[in-house]
């Protein structure tokens, strides 16, 4: 679900009463002050001057494979780059997150996290060599989310070069496990087990997408691996026995007909199917992996319950229609992913600060729902948003082998500078 795009002025006009009006007015003033600051202008010039370095580092990191649960090599390189950017307090936590602390002037024991994720969705062995066509760079994972890491490095260097001071302590974080079966394990650890548990007061995730977009809604998801098992046998000699593959096929077909609302947006899909041992055997088992998502907790629960019913009915139907003399079809649904839903109200101070900074840089603000690292803090009631990294229309084909980003200098630099202004507005640039 998206709201209509609007300017900062419209935001303020539309929130005429209550605390949100004050947040909007203060945020607009703070953003204007940041952009007018000589120190910020120095930082913006630093980003522009380092344009080629951003591109080179983005390519370097992209070509270091970071498949699910195997982000260590990229994490070590990113940690070294953060140290080279000028932050000395850099470490890798037990889950694999890279964490760098930059102290503020009025630290209150709480931290603002600015993050991008280290992992990609692609399995080990995927060719991640970057190809170039003009200003267009193509490689698996280059946009989601590797170039966000390179942008974050440039923003850190810019802050250091301009000797900018912030009110708040900032944790710059490269998280692991954002994609797929990683199930947000990096950010989940950060908020529920790590040394900063209970000490984070606001959270930014930087992702692929337009810098004009604020993701303040976290789409919840439930993911299952559903396995049908049976006695198996020879495809000719045991013909007529129950077949797990038939049960799976019928279940998948019935599941594909499920009706879901467009608002609140609710989706489902079967992404992976497997099973069997040979073409001339009745399989011992057949399995599929299912993804269900919704902006609504209630709708997600409804789809999940219907899925469970469909899977069991498919097993029961196969047992009724074919011979069970050697054994019956059984079905097991194993939860492999659980991303909690949540949202940060559009009237909240953090969202107002981001919106004001985006509008001050000349963009129209758009609000979105998605599934990102921000889901975890949103669900915990901690102000959190995900912001885009690039200029409008400057990336695409995420999660495909021909994923791409456009590194045209002007839009790329403007987007990185805008992102920096969001961070500095929210953390109290002095």
C-alpha positions as CSV (number, residue, x, y, z in Angstrom):
1,X,0.0,0.0,0.0
2,X,1.2,3.5,-0.9
3,X,0.0,6.9,0.0
4,X,0.0,9.6,-2.6
5,X,3.2,11.6,-3.0
6,X,3.4,14.9,-1.3
7,X,5.7,17.8,-0.6
8,X,7.0,18.9,2.8
9,X,4.8,21.9,2.7
10,X,1.8,19.8,2.0
11,X,2.7,17.6,4.9
12,X,2.9,20.5,7.3
13,X,-0.4,22.0,6.0
14,X,-2.1,18.6,6.3
15,X,-1.1,18.1,9.9
16,X,-2.4,21.3,11.4
17,X,-3.0,20.1,14.9
18,X,-1.4,18.1,17.6
19,X,2.2,16.9,18.1
20,X,2.6,15.8,14.5
21,X,2.2,19.5,13.4
22,X,5.1,20.5,15.7
23,X,7.2,17.5,14.5
24,X,6.6,18.6,10.8
25,X,7.4,22.3,11.5
26,X,10.5,21.4,13.5
27,X,11.7,18.8,11.0
28,X,11.3,21.3,8.1
29,X,13.4,23.9,10.0
30,X,16.0,21.3,11.0
31,X,16.4,20.0,7.4
32,X,16.7,23.6,6.1
33,X,19.4,24.3,8.7
34,X,21.3,21.1,7.8
35,X,21.3,21.9,4.1
36,X,22.4,25.5,4.7
37,X,25.3,24.5,7.0
38,X,28.8,25.1,5.6
39,X,29.8,21.8,7.2
40,X,27.1,20.0,5.3
41,X,28.1,21.7,2.0
42,X,31.6,20.4,2.6
43,X,30.3,16.9,3.2
44,X,28.2,17.1,0.0
45,X,31.3,18.2,-1.9
46,X,33.2,15.3,-0.5
47,X,30.6,12.9,-1.8
48,X,30.7,14.5,-5.2
49,X,34.5,14.4,-5.4
50,X,34.4,10.7,-4.3
51,X,31.9,9.6,-7.0
52,X,34.3,7.3,-8.7
53,X,35.4,5.8,-5.4
54,X,31.8,5.0,-4.6
55,X,31.4,3.2,-7.9
56,X,34.7,1.3,-7.5
57,X,33.8,0.2,-3.9
58,X,30.3,-0.9,-5.0
59,X,31.8,-3.0,-7.7
60,X,34.5,-4.5,-5.4
61,X,31.9,-5.4,-2.7
62,X,29.5,-6.8,-5.4
63,X,32.2,-9.2,-6.6
64,X,32.7,-10.6,-3.1
65,X,30.0,-13.3,-2.9
66,X,27.7,-13.0,0.1
67,X,25.2,-15.8,-0.2
68,X,22.7,-16.5,2.6
69,X,24.6,-17.5,5.8
70,X,28.0,-17.0,4.2
71,X,28.5,-13.2,4.4
72,X,31.8,-13.5,6.4
73,X,34.2,-12.6,3.6
74,X,32.2,-9.5,2.6
75,X,31.7,-8.6,6.2
76,X,35.4,-8.5,6.9
77,X,36.1,-6.4,3.8
78,X,33.3,-4.0,4.7
79,X,34.7,-3.7,8.3
80,X,38.1,-2.8,6.9
81,X,36.5,-0.2,4.6
82,X,34.7,1.4,7.5
83,X,37.9,1.7,9.4
84,X,39.6,3.2,6.4
85,X,36.7,5.7,6.2
86,X,37.8,7.0,9.6
87,X,35.8,5.2,12.3
88,X,38.1,3.4,14.8
89,X,35.4,1.6,17.0
90,X,34.5,-1.1,14.5
91,X,33.7,-4.8,15.3
92,X,31.9,-7.8,14.0
93,X,29.3,-9.2,16.4
94,X,28.7,-12.9,17.1
95,X,26.0,-13.0,14.4
96,X,28.2,-11.5,11.8
97,X,26.9,-7.9,11.7
98,X,29.6,-5.2,11.2
99,X,29.1,-2.5,13.7
100,X,30.8,0.9,13.8
101,X,30.2,3.5,16.5
102,X,30.5,7.3,16.0
103,X,29.9,9.1,19.2
104,X,27.6,12.1,19.5
105,X,28.0,15.2,21.7
106,X,25.0,14.5,23.9
107,X,24.8,10.7,24.1
108,X,21.9,9.6,26.3
109,X,22.9,5.9,26.3
110,X,20.7,5.2,23.3
111,X,21.8,4.9,19.7
112,X,20.5,5.6,16.2
113,X,21.3,2.8,13.8
114,X,22.0,3.5,10.1
115,X,22.3,0.2,8.3
116,X,22.5,-1.7,5.0
117,X,22.6,-5.4,4.6
118,X,25.6,-7.4,3.6
119,X,23.9,-10.5,2.2
120,X,22.3,-11.2,-1.2
121,X,19.6,-13.6,-2.2
122,X,21.8,-15.5,-4.6
123,X,23.2,-19.0,-3.7
124,X,26.8,-19.9,-3.4
125,X,28.4,-20.3,-6.9
126,X,26.4,-17.6,-8.6
127,X,28.6,-15.5,-11.0
128,X,28.7,-12.0,-9.4
129,X,31.1,-10.4,-11.9
130,X,29.9,-6.9,-12.7
131,X,29.1,-6.1,-16.4
132,X,29.0,-2.5,-17.6
133,X,27.0,-0.8,-20.4
134,X,27.7,2.9,-20.2
135,X,26.5,4.0,-16.7
136,X,24.5,0.8,-16.2
137,X,26.1,-1.8,-14.0
138,X,24.7,-5.3,-13.9
139,X,25.3,-8.2,-11.5
140,X,23.4,-10.3,-9.0
141,X,23.0,-8.4,-5.8
142,X,24.5,-5.1,-7.0
143,X,21.4,-3.1,-6.2
144,X,20.0,-5.2,-3.3
145,X,21.8,-4.2,-1.3
146,X,25.5,-3.9,-2.2
147,X,25.6,-0.3,-3.6
148,X,23.9,0.8,-0.3
149,X,27.0,-0.4,1.5
150,X,29.2,1.7,-0.8
151,X,26.9,4.7,-0.3
152,X,27.1,4.3,3.4
153,X,30.9,4.3,3.3
154,X,30.8,7.6,1.3
155,X,28.5,9.2,3.8
156,X,30.7,8.2,6.7
157,X,33.8,9.6,4.9
158,X,31.8,12.8,4.2
159,X,30.9,13.3,7.8
160,X,34.4,12.7,8.9
161,X,35.9,15.0,6.2
162,X,33.6,17.9,7.3
163,X,34.1,17.1,11.0
164,X,30.4,17.1,11.5
165,X,29.1,16.7,15.0
166,X,25.8,15.1,15.9
167,X,23.8,15.1,19.0
168,X,23.1,11.4,19.0
169,X,25.5,8.4,19.0
170,X,25.3,6.6,15.7
171,X,25.8,2.9,15.0
172,X,26.6,2.3,11.4
173,X,25.8,-1.4,10.7
174,X,26.2,-3.9,7.9
175,X,23.6,-6.5,8.8
176,X,23.6,-10.2,7.8
177,X,20.6,-12.4,7.0
178,X,18.2,-9.9,5.6
179,X,17.3,-12.0,2.5
180,X,15.3,-15.2,2.2
181,X,15.8,-17.8,4.9
182,X,18.2,-15.5,6.7
183,X,14.9,-14.3,8.2
184,X,16.3,-11.0,9.4
185,X,18.7,-12.8,11.7
186,X,21.2,-10.0,11.8
187,X,18.9,-7.2,12.8
188,X,16.9,-9.7,15.0
189,X,20.1,-10.4,16.9
190,X,20.9,-6.7,17.2
191,X,17.6,-5.9,18.9
192,X,17.0,-9.0,20.9
193,X,20.3,-10.6,21.9
194,X,23.3,-8.3,21.2
195,X,25.0,-5.8,23.4
196,X,22.8,-3.0,22.1
197,X,19.6,-4.8,23.0
198,X,17.3,-2.2,24.6
199,X,19.6,0.7,23.7
200,X,18.5,1.6,20.2
201,X,16.0,4.5,19.9
202,X,15.7,4.8,16.1
203,X,16.6,2.7,13.1
204,X,17.3,3.4,9.4
205,X,17.8,0.8,6.8
206,X,19.2,1.9,3.4
207,X,17.9,-0.2,0.5
208,X,17.7,-0.3,-3.2
209,X,15.0,2.1,-4.5
210,X,14.3,5.8,-4.9
211,X,15.6,8.1,-2.2
212,X,12.2,9.9,-2.4
213,X,10.5,6.8,-0.9
214,X,10.1,6.2,2.8
215,X,9.2,2.7,3.8
216,X,7.3,3.2,7.1
217,X,5.2,0.0,6.8
218,X,6.7,-3.4,7.4
219,X,5.0,-6.2,5.4
220,X,4.8,-9.4,7.6
221,X,5.6,-12.7,6.0
222,X,5.3,-16.4,6.9
223,X,7.3,-19.0,5.0
224,X,7.0,-22.7,5.0
225,X,8.7,-25.8,3.5
226,X,5.8,-28.2,2.9
227,X,6.8,-31.9,2.5
228,X,4.6,-34.7,1.3
229,X,5.9,-38.2,2.0
230,X,4.8,-41.7,0.9
231,X,6.0,-45.3,0.5
232,X,7.6,-44.8,-3.0
233,X,8.0,-47.6,-5.5
234,X,8.7,-48.5,-9.1
235,X,6.8,-46.3,-11.5
236,X,5.6,-49.4,-13.5
237,X,5.6,-52.2,-11.0
238,X,4.0,-50.2,-8.2
239,X,1.8,-48.1,-10.4
240,X,-1.4,-47.2,-8.5
241,X,0.2,-46.5,-5.2
242,X,-0.1,-43.0,-3.6
243,X,2.3,-40.5,-5.0
244,X,3.6,-37.5,-3.0
245,X,4.2,-35.6,-6.2
246,X,0.6,-35.8,-7.2
247,X,-0.5,-34.6,-3.8
248,X,2.0,-31.7,-4.0
249,X,0.8,-30.8,-7.5
250,X,-2.9,-30.8,-6.5
251,X,-2.0,-28.7,-3.4
252,X,-0.1,-26.2,-5.5
253,X,-2.9,-25.9,-8.0
254,X,-5.5,-25.3,-5.3
255,X,-3.3,-22.9,-3.4
256,X,-2.8,-20.9,-6.6
257,X,-6.5,-20.2,-6.8
258,X,-6.7,-18.6,-3.4
259,X,-8.3,-15.1,-3.4
260,X,-6.6,-12.4,-1.4
261,X,-7.4,-8.7,-0.9
262,X,-5.5,-5.9,-2.8
263,X,-5.9,-3.7,0.2
264,X,-4.5,-4.5,2.7
265,X,-2.1,-5.9,0.1
266,X,-1.7,-9.6,0.6
267,X,0.3,-12.0,-1.6
268,X,1.5,-15.6,-1.8
269,X,3.8,-17.6,-3.9
270,X,5.6,-21.0,-4.4
271,X,9.2,-20.3,-5.1
272,X,11.0,-23.6,-4.9
273,X,9.9,-27.2,-5.6
274,X,11.9,-30.5,-5.3
275,X,11.8,-34.2,-4.6
276,X,12.1,-37.6,-6.3
277,X,15.1,-39.8,-7.1
278,X,14.6,-40.8,-10.7
279,X,12.2,-40.6,-13.6
280,X,11.1,-44.2,-13.2
281,X,10.3,-44.1,-9.5
282,X,7.3,-43.0,-7.4
283,X,8.9,-40.4,-5.1
284,X,9.4,-41.0,-1.5
285,X,8.8,-37.3,-0.9
286,X,8.1,-34.1,-2.7
287,X,8.4,-30.6,-1.2
288,X,7.8,-26.9,-2.0
289,X,8.7,-23.7,-0.3
290,X,5.9,-21.2,0.2
291,X,6.0,-17.4,0.9
292,X,2.9,-15.5,2.2
293,X,2.9,-11.8,2.9
294,X,0.5,-9.1,4.0
295,X,0.3,-5.6,5.4
296,X,-2.3,-7.0,7.8
297,X,-1.6,-9.5,10.6
298,X,-5.2,-10.8,10.4
299,X,-5.0,-11.3,6.6
300,X,-1.7,-13.1,6.9
301,X,-3.1,-15.4,9.5
302,X,-6.1,-16.1,7.2
303,X,-3.9,-17.1,4.2
304,X,-1.7,-19.2,6.5
305,X,-4.6,-21.1,7.9
306,X,-6.1,-21.7,4.4
307,X,-2.7,-22.9,3.1
308,X,-2.5,-25.5,6.0
309,X,-6.0,-26.7,5.2
310,X,-5.2,-27.0,1.4
311,X,-2.0,-29.0,2.1
312,X,-3.8,-31.5,4.4
313,X,-6.8,-31.8,2.0
314,X,-4.4,-32.7,-0.9
315,X,-2.8,-35.5,1.2
316,X,-6.2,-36.8,2.2
317,X,-7.4,-36.7,-1.4
318,X,-4.4,-38.6,-2.7
319,X,-4.9,-41.3,0.0
320,X,-8.6,-41.6,-1.0
321,X,-7.9,-41.8,-4.8
322,X,-5.0,-44.3,-4.8
323,X,-3.8,-47.4,-3.0
324,X,-2.4,-47.0,0.5
325,X,-1.5,-50.7,0.9
326,X,2.2,-49.8,1.3
327,X,1.6,-46.7,3.3
328,X,-0.2,-43.4,3.3
329,X,0.8,-39.9,2.2
330,X,1.7,-37.6,5.1
331,X,2.3,-33.9,5.0
332,X,4.5,-31.7,7.2
333,X,4.6,-27.9,7.1
334,X,7.7,-26.5,8.6
335,X,8.1,-22.8,9.3
336,X,11.3,-21.5,7.7
337,X,10.6,-17.8,7.9
338,X,8.8,-15.4,10.1
339,X,9.0,-11.7,9.5
340,X,6.8,-9.7,11.9
341,X,4.6,-6.9,10.5
342,X,4.8,-3.4,11.9
343,X,4.7,0.2,11.0
344,X,6.0,3.6,12.0
345,X,3.2,6.2,11.9
346,X,3.6,8.7,9.1
347,X,3.1,11.4,11.7
348,X,6.0,10.2,13.9
349,X,8.9,12.5,14.4
350,X,11.4,10.2,12.6
351,X,9.2,10.0,9.5
352,X,8.6,13.7,9.5
353,X,12.4,14.4,9.7
354,X,13.0,12.1,6.7
355,X,10.2,13.6,4.7
356,X,11.4,17.1,5.4
357,X,14.9,16.3,4.3
358,X,13.7,14.6,1.1
359,X,11.4,17.5,0.2
360,X,14.2,20.0,1.0
361,X,16.3,18.3,-1.6
362,X,13.6,18.8,-4.2
363,X,11.9,15.4,-4.3
364,X,8.3,14.5,-3.8
365,X,7.8,12.2,-0.8
366,X,6.2,8.8,-1.2
367,X,5.3,6.3,1.5
368,X,5.5,2.6,1.0
369,X,5.2,-0.9,2.6
370,X,7.8,-3.5,2.1
371,X,9.7,-6.3,4.0
372,X,13.1,-5.1,5.2
373,X,15.3,-5.1,8.2
374,X,13.1,-2.3,9.6
375,X,10.3,-4.9,10.3
376,X,12.0,-6.0,13.5
377,X,12.2,-2.6,15.2
378,X,8.8,-1.6,13.9
379,X,7.3,-4.7,15.5
380,X,9.0,-3.8,18.7
381,X,7.6,-0.3,18.7
382,X,10.9,1.4,18.0
383,X,10.8,4.2,15.4
384,X,12.2,2.7,12.1
385,X,12.1,3.4,8.4
386,X,13.8,2.2,5.3
387,X,15.0,4.8,2.8
388,X,16.1,4.4,-0.8
389,X,19.6,4.9,-2.0
390,X,19.3,6.0,-5.6
391,X,17.7,8.5,-7.9
392,X,14.3,7.8,-9.4
393,X,14.3,4.9,-11.9
394,X,18.0,4.2,-11.4
395,X,17.8,0.5,-10.6
396,X,15.8,-2.6,-11.3
397,X,15.4,-6.4,-11.8
398,X,16.2,-7.0,-8.1
399,X,16.6,-10.7,-7.2
400,X,17.4,-11.6,-10.8
401,X,20.6,-12.5,-12.5
402,X,20.5,-9.3,-14.6
403,X,19.9,-7.0,-11.6
404,X,21.2,-3.5,-12.4
405,X,22.0,0.0,-11.1
406,X,22.5,3.2,-13.0
407,X,25.5,5.1,-11.7
408,X,25.0,8.3,-13.7
409,X,26.9,10.8,-11.6
410,X,24.4,13.6,-11.1
411,X,21.4,11.5,-9.8
412,X,23.6,9.2,-7.8
413,X,25.4,12.0,-6.0
414,X,22.2,13.9,-5.3
415,X,20.6,10.8,-3.9
416,X,23.6,10.1,-1.6
417,X,23.7,13.7,-0.4
418,X,19.9,13.5,0.3
419,X,20.4,10.3,2.3
420,X,23.1,12.0,4.3
421,X,20.8,15.0,5.0
422,X,18.1,12.6,6.3
423,X,20.6,11.0,8.7
424,X,21.9,14.3,10.0
425,X,18.5,15.8,10.4
426,X,17.4,12.9,12.5
427,X,20.5,12.6,14.6
428,X,20.7,16.3,15.4
429,X,23.6,17.8,13.4
430,X,25.2,20.6,15.4
